[in-house]
Amino acid sequence: MDNNSLYADLPLIQDAELNNKVVLVRFDHNVVKNGEIRDPFRIDRTIGTLFNIVERGGRPILMTHVGRPKNKKTGKIDCRESESVAPIVSYLEQKLHTRFHVPNIIADPDKGIIGLDTSINLAIRNLEDRKIGGIYLPNTRWFQGEEAGGEISRQFALQLAGIADIYVNDAFGSWQPHASTYDITEFLPSYAGFLMQQEILNLSRVIDPVRPFVAAVAGSKYDTKIKPLYAIYEKVDRLILGGVIYNTYLCAKYKIRIQGIPEEDIELARDLVEKDKGQNKIIELPFVVESDTMEGRIEGKYRTISVKDFTPGRAYAYILDIDPRSFEDAAVSKTIGTAKTILVNAVMGFTPHFTAGSQALDNTIDSNRSAMKMYGGGDTLQEFKDLCPGLYLSVMDNANYYFFTGGGTVLTAIEEGSPYGLKPVEALIKQKAG
């Protein structure tokens, strides 16, 4: 599929008239934890869109969410300093040699920020007069209207629309339909940024892959991954499981118990076991690491065991990693070595103590030089960078590698069967159609 047909219904930033326009742009700069940037990768990937806006005469107002300040049970929004955009602004100011203004808006102790106030008008005038390089709004999830839904979100979106001429969504990782990603498109001419376009292009390679297509999927909970797991299962030729998902599958298939795996999840996994009896897509990793404790990799308290030795009815301790020898197994190495498309959304072991499985997976995948290799998810990418820094640096500009900025978005799009099923993308298309 050529790019023109791929983007046929999507309004693109390159088609927008930006000169002397205030451009409200939504990024996914959710990279702050405990007041520090964990990894600037998501920020760096959006620099192209930001540069394009400024180079074409646009004046940018930036926004992103950070963390989860809203208590889902009580509805209280806690505007913690550790989840402010300040570190992001400092990073951008150092990187771009310009100054950003962050409005200081008083928050309600329970409801968060009720809305924008008139104090932002002076900053907008300074932005238009080029006295500042940009405005960076506070954490969007600090605003009451961001996640509230209904009329409250609509009113917040109207306020956002009131400070700009054009809206650009470059927040691929923010797939949920919130005010700053969804409602806003009703009130401003709206376009997809360059990162959004690139992510959609590469999603098409997952949804319509060159085969054989192999996916490696892991997760810390089985029940939350059922729908995307089944969607991936239907799509792939071969599937490699890791983490708690693999442990749950092993319990269901071999009728064993593994410490920390609940019975209700094992019951759910029995459907996958039955499904695979007919299709035989799951490639088992034959050697796993059993540990007596989750407190660390303590000498004498962990051991490698073979899946072939599982005894029905037996209870095992925690299984916290995949032994690297699993990737030397003939079936596993052939599966990875002959694949044409590989999707990785997996941390194979219990970090930070059990990391050998993930390192072996990444190196085995890299040995297949012809496959298109795509990594999705912040944890997956972080593990790759930490465990294989030399490999990561060497493949950053390799056309056969692609690193998505949002793993959850990738899984959601696979589940939907199309990147155009994502609500914020739908909203852009609907706005273009008028």
KATAMO-V378041 format. One record per residue. N is the residue number from 1. SS is DSSP state (h for helix, s for strand, l for the rest). OMEGA is omega in degrees with one decimal (* if undefined). BURIAL is I if it has 16 or more other ideal C-beta (glycine too) atoms within 10 Angstrom, else O. Layout:
[[N | SS | OMEGA | BURIAL] [N | SS | OMEGA | BURIAL]]
//
This chain:
[[1 | l | 178.9 | O] [2 | l | -175.0 | O] [3 | h | -178.4 | O] [4 | h | 179.5 | O] [5 | h | 179.4 | O] [6 | h | -176.0 | I] [7 | l | -170.3 | I] [8 | l | -175.4 | O] [9 | l | -174.6 | O] [10 | l | 176.0 | I] [11 | l | -172.1 | I] [12 | s | -178.7 | I] [13 | h | -178.6 | I] [14 | h | 178.3 | O] [15 | h | -178.2 | O] [16 | l | 173.7 | I] [17 | l | -171.2 | O] [18 | l | -171.8 | I] [19 | l | 179.9 | O] [20 | l | 177.9 | O] [21 | l | 172.2 | I] [22 | s | -172.8 | I] [23 | s | 176.4 | I] [24 | s | -174.2 | I] [25 | s | -179.4 | I] [26 | s | 175.9 | I] [27 | l | 168.6 | I] [28 | l | 178.1 | I] [29 | l | -177.8 | I] [30 | l | -174.3 | I] [31 | l | -176.4 | I] [32 | s | 174.7 | I] [33 | s | -178.2 | O] [34 | l | 174.9 | O] [35 | l | -179.3 | O] [36 | s | 176.4 | O] [37 | s | 179.5 | I] [38 | l | -177.3 | O] [39 | l | -175.8 | O] [40 | l | -174.4 | I] [41 | h | -177.9 | I] [42 | h | 177.4 | I] [43 | h | -177.4 | I] [44 | h | -178.0 | O] [45 | l | -178.9 | I] [46 | l | -177.5 | I] [47 | h | -179.6 | O] [48 | h | 178.5 | O] [49 | h | -179.6 | I] [50 | h | 178.3 | I] [51 | h | -178.1 | O] [52 | h | 178.9 | I] [53 | h | -176.9 | I] [54 | h | -177.4 | I] [55 | h | -179.1 | O] [56 | l | 172.3 | O] [57 | l | 177.7 | O] [58 | l | 178.8 | I] [59 | s | -166.1 | I] [60 | s | 165.3 | I] [61 | s | -173.7 | I] [62 | s | 173.3 | I] [63 | s | 176.7 | I] [64 | l | 168.0 | I] [65 | l | 175.3 | I] [66 | l | 174.4 | I] [67 | l | -179.3 | I] [68 | l | -176.4 | O] [69 | l | -177.6 | I] [70 | s | 174.9 | I] [71 | l | -174.1 | O] [72 | l | -178.1 | O] [73 | l | -175.6 | O] [74 | l | -176.4 | O] [75 | l | -179.5 | O] [76 | l | 176.8 | O] [77 | s | -177.7 | I] [78 | l | -177.7 | I] [79 | l | -178.2 | I] [80 | l | 178.5 | O] [81 | h | -179.4 | O] [82 | h | 177.8 | O] [83 | h | 177.1 | I] [84 | l | 179.4 | I] [85 | l | -175.0 | I] [86 | h | 179.8 | I] [87 | h | 178.6 | I] [88 | h | 179.1 | I] [89 | h | 178.8 | I] [90 | h | 179.9 | O] [91 | h | -179.6 | I] [92 | h | 179.5 | I] [93 | h | 178.4 | O] [94 | h | -176.5 | O] [95 | h | -172.2 | O] [96 | h | 179.0 | O] [97 | l | 176.7 | O] [98 | l | -177.0 | O] [99 | l | 176.9 | O] [100 | s | 174.7 | I] [101 | s | 174.7 | I] [102 | l | -179.9 | I] [103 | l | 177.2 | I] [104 | l | -175.0 | O] [105 | l | -178.0 | I] [106 | l | -178.7 | O] [107 | l | 170.7 | I] [108 | s | -176.0 | O] [109 | l | -180.0 | O] [110 | l | -173.2 | O] [111 | l | -175.4 | O] [112 | s | 179.8 | I] [113 | s | -176.5 | I] [114 | l | 178.9 | I] [115 | l | 177.5 | O] [116 | l | 175.5 | I] [117 | l | -172.5 | O] [118 | l | 179.8 | O] [119 | l | -178.3 | O] [120 | h | -175.0 | I] [121 | h | 178.4 | O] [122 | h | 179.0 | O] [123 | h | 178.7 | I] [124 | h | 176.4 | I] [125 | h | 177.4 | O] [126 | h | 177.3 | O] [127 | h | -179.4 | I] [128 | h | 179.1 | O] [129 | l | 177.8 | O] [130 | l | 173.6 | O] [131 | l | 174.1 | O] [132 | l | -177.6 | I] [133 | l | -178.5 | I] [134 | s | 172.6 | I] [135 | s | 175.1 | I] [136 | s | -178.8 | I] [137 | l | 174.5 | I] [138 | l | 175.4 | I] [139 | l | -175.7 | I] [140 | h | -179.2 | I] [141 | h | 169.9 | I] [142 | h | -179.3 | I] [143 | s | -178.9 | I] [144 | h | -173.6 | I] [145 | h | -174.5 | I] [146 | h | -175.0 | I] [147 | h | -173.0 | I] [148 | h | -175.2 | I] [149 | l | 175.3 | O] [150 | h | -174.5 | O] [151 | h | 179.8 | O] [152 | h | 178.1 | I] [153 | h | 179.4 | I] [154 | h | 179.4 | I] [155 | h | 177.1 | I] [156 | h | 177.9 | I] [157 | h | 176.6 | I] [158 | h | 177.0 | I] [159 | h | 178.8 | I] [160 | h | 180.0 | I] [161 | h | -177.9 | I] [162 | l | -178.3 | O] [163 | l | -175.0 | I] [164 | l | 177.7 | I] [165 | l | -173.1 | I] [166 | s | 176.3 | I] [167 | s | 175.6 | I] [168 | s | 175.6 | I] [169 | s | 175.9 | I] [170 | l | -173.4 | I] [171 | l | -178.7 | I] [172 | l | -176.3 | I] [173 | l | -179.0 | I] [174 | l | -171.4 | I] [175 | l | -178.1 | I] [176 | l | -175.8 | O] [177 | l | 178.4 | I] [178 | l | -175.6 | I] [179 | l | -174.8 | I] [180 | l | 178.3 | I] [181 | l | -170.9 | I] [182 | l | -176.4 | I] [183 | h | -175.5 | I] [184 | h | -175.8 | I] [185 | h | 179.5 | I] [186 | h | -168.5 | O] [187 | l | 179.9 | I] [188 | l | 168.1 | I] [189 | s | -167.5 | I] [190 | s | -173.7 | I] [191 | s | 175.2 | I] [192 | s | 176.7 | I] [193 | l | -175.2 | I] [194 | h | 177.8 | I] [195 | h | 177.1 | I] [196 | h | 179.9 | I] [197 | h | -178.3 | I] [198 | h | 179.5 | I] [199 | h | 177.5 | I] [200 | h | 177.4 | I] [201 | h | -178.1 | O] [202 | h | 172.6 | I] [203 | h | 179.3 | I] [204 | h | 177.8 | I] [205 | h | 175.3 | I] [206 | h | -175.6 | I] [207 | h | 175.4 | I] [208 | l | -168.0 | O] [209 | l | 165.1 | I] [210 | l | -175.0 | O] [211 | l | 6.9 | O] [212 | l | -179.8 | I] [213 | s | -179.4 | I] [214 | s | 175.6 | I] [215 | s | 172.5 | I] [216 | s | -174.1 | I] [217 | s | 176.1 | I] [218 | s | 178.9 | I] [219 | s | -178.0 | I] [220 | l | 176.9 | O] [221 | l | -179.0 | O] [222 | l | -171.4 | I] [223 | h | -178.9 | O] [224 | h | -176.3 | O] [225 | h | -173.9 | I] [226 | h | -175.6 | I] [227 | h | 177.9 | O] [228 | h | 179.1 | I] [229 | h | 178.6 | I] [230 | h | 177.9 | O] [231 | h | 177.2 | I] [232 | h | -179.7 | I] [233 | h | -179.2 | I] [234 | h | -174.1 | O] [235 | h | -169.1 | I] [236 | l | 167.7 | I] [237 | l | 177.4 | I] [238 | s | -176.7 | I] [239 | s | 175.2 | I] [240 | s | -179.6 | I] [241 | s | 177.1 | I] [242 | s | 176.2 | I] [243 | h | -178.0 | I] [244 | h | 178.2 | I] [245 | h | 179.3 | I] [246 | h | 179.2 | I] [247 | h | -179.7 | I] [248 | h | 176.7 | I] [249 | h | 179.9 | I] [250 | h | 178.0 | I] [251 | h | -177.8 | I] [252 | h | -176.0 | I] [253 | h | -173.0 | I] [254 | h | 176.8 | I] [255 | l | 178.4 | O] [256 | l | 173.7 | I] [257 | s | 176.1 | O] [258 | s | -178.2 | I] [259 | l | 176.2 | I] [260 | l | 179.7 | O] [261 | l | -175.8 | I] [262 | l | -178.3 | O] [263 | h | -178.2 | O] [264 | h | 176.7 | O] [265 | h | 177.2 | I] [266 | h | 178.4 | I] [267 | h | 178.2 | O] [268 | h | -176.2 | O] [269 | h | 179.8 | I] [270 | h | 176.2 | O] [271 | h | 178.7 | O] [272 | h | 177.8 | I] [273 | h | 179.2 | I] [274 | h | -179.9 | O] [275 | h | -175.2 | O] [276 | h | 176.6 | O] [277 | h | -179.6 | O] [278 | h | -173.7 | O] [279 | h | 173.4 | O] [280 | l | -179.6 | O] [281 | l | -174.1 | I] [282 | s | 177.0 | I] [283 | l | -176.6 | I] [284 | l | 173.5 | I] [285 | l | -164.3 | I] [286 | l | -177.0 | I] [287 | s | -179.2 | I] [288 | s | -176.8 | I] [289 | s | 178.2 | I] [290 | s | -179.4 | I] [291 | s | 178.7 | I] [292 | l | -175.9 | O] [293 | l | 174.2 | O] [294 | l | -175.3 | O] [295 | l | -179.5 | O] [296 | l | 178.3 | O] [297 | l | -171.1 | I] [298 | l | -177.4 | O] [299 | l | 178.6 | O] [300 | l | -178.1 | O] [301 | l | 174.3 | O] [302 | s | -174.7 | I] [303 | s | 173.9 | O] [304 | s | 176.7 | O] [305 | s | -178.5 | I] [306 | s | 176.8 | O] [307 | h | -179.2 | I] [308 | h | -177.8 | O] [309 | h | 179.8 | O] [310 | l | 179.8 | I] [311 | l | 179.6 | O] [312 | l | 179.1 | O] [313 | l | -177.6 | O] [314 | l | 176.6 | O] [315 | s | 179.5 | O] [316 | s | 176.4 | I] [317 | l | 179.9 | I] [318 | s | 171.0 | I] [319 | s | -166.1 | I] [320 | s | 179.1 | I] [321 | s | 171.1 | I] [322 | s | 176.8 | I] [323 | l | -178.8 | I] [324 | h | 178.9 | I] [325 | h | 178.5 | O] [326 | h | -175.9 | I] [327 | h | 172.2 | I] [328 | h | 177.8 | O] [329 | l | -173.3 | O] [330 | h | -177.8 | O] [331 | h | -178.6 | O] [332 | h | -177.2 | I] [333 | h | 177.7 | O] [334 | h | 179.6 | O] [335 | h | -179.2 | I] [336 | h | -175.2 | I] [337 | h | -178.0 | O] [338 | l | -178.6 | O] [339 | l | 174.4 | I] [340 | l | 175.5 | O] [341 | s | 180.0 | I] [342 | s | 175.2 | I] [343 | s | 179.9 | I] [344 | s | 172.6 | I] [345 | s | -167.3 | I] [346 | l | 161.6 | I] [347 | l | -167.5 | I] [348 | l | -175.0 | I] [349 | l | 179.2 | I] [350 | l | -175.8 | I] [351 | l | 5.2 | I] [352 | l | -171.1 | O] [353 | l | -175.2 | I] [354 | l | -171.5 | I] [355 | l | -174.5 | I] [356 | h | -179.2 | I] [357 | h | 179.0 | I] [358 | h | 179.8 | I] [359 | h | 179.2 | I] [360 | h | 178.2 | I] [361 | h | -177.6 | I] [362 | h | -179.0 | I] [363 | h | 178.4 | O] [364 | h | 177.5 | I] [365 | h | -178.9 | I] [366 | h | -179.3 | I] [367 | l | 172.3 | O] [368 | l | -171.9 | I] [369 | l | -175.5 | O] [370 | l | -176.3 | O] [371 | l | 167.8 | I] [372 | s | -173.8 | I] [373 | s | -175.5 | I] [374 | s | -179.4 | I] [375 | s | 179.9 | I] [376 | l | 174.9 | I] [377 | l | -178.6 | I] [378 | h | -179.7 | I] [379 | h | 179.4 | I] [380 | h | -179.4 | I] [381 | h | -179.9 | I] [382 | h | 178.3 | O] [383 | h | 178.8 | I] [384 | h | -178.7 | I] [385 | h | -177.6 | I] [386 | h | -172.5 | O] [387 | h | -177.2 | I] [388 | l | -174.1 | I] [389 | h | 179.2 | O] [390 | h | 178.6 | O] [391 | h | -179.2 | I] [392 | h | -179.5 | I] [393 | h | -176.5 | O] [394 | h | -175.8 | O] [395 | h | -177.2 | I] [396 | l | -179.3 | O] [397 | l | 179.1 | O] [398 | l | -176.8 | O] [399 | l | 180.0 | O] [400 | l | 175.6 | O] [401 | s | 170.4 | I] [402 | s | -178.9 | I] [403 | s | 177.2 | I] [404 | l | 178.3 | I] [405 | l | -179.5 | I] [406 | l | -178.7 | I] [407 | h | 179.0 | I] [408 | h | 178.8 | I] [409 | h | 177.9 | I] [410 | h | -179.5 | I] [411 | h | 179.3 | I] [412 | h | 179.8 | I] [413 | h | 176.7 | I] [414 | h | 178.5 | I] [415 | h | 179.1 | O] [416 | h | -178.2 | I] [417 | l | -178.9 | O] [418 | l | 174.1 | O] [419 | h | -178.4 | I] [420 | h | 173.3 | I] [421 | h | 177.1 | O] [422 | l | -171.9 | I] [423 | h | 178.9 | O] [424 | h | 177.5 | I] [425 | h | 174.9 | I] [426 | h | -178.0 | I] [427 | h | 177.3 | I] [428 | h | -178.4 | I] [429 | h | 179.3 | I] [430 | h | -179.5 | O] [431 | h | 179.7 | I] [432 | h | -178.3 | I] [433 | h | 176.2 | O] [434 | l | * | O]]
//
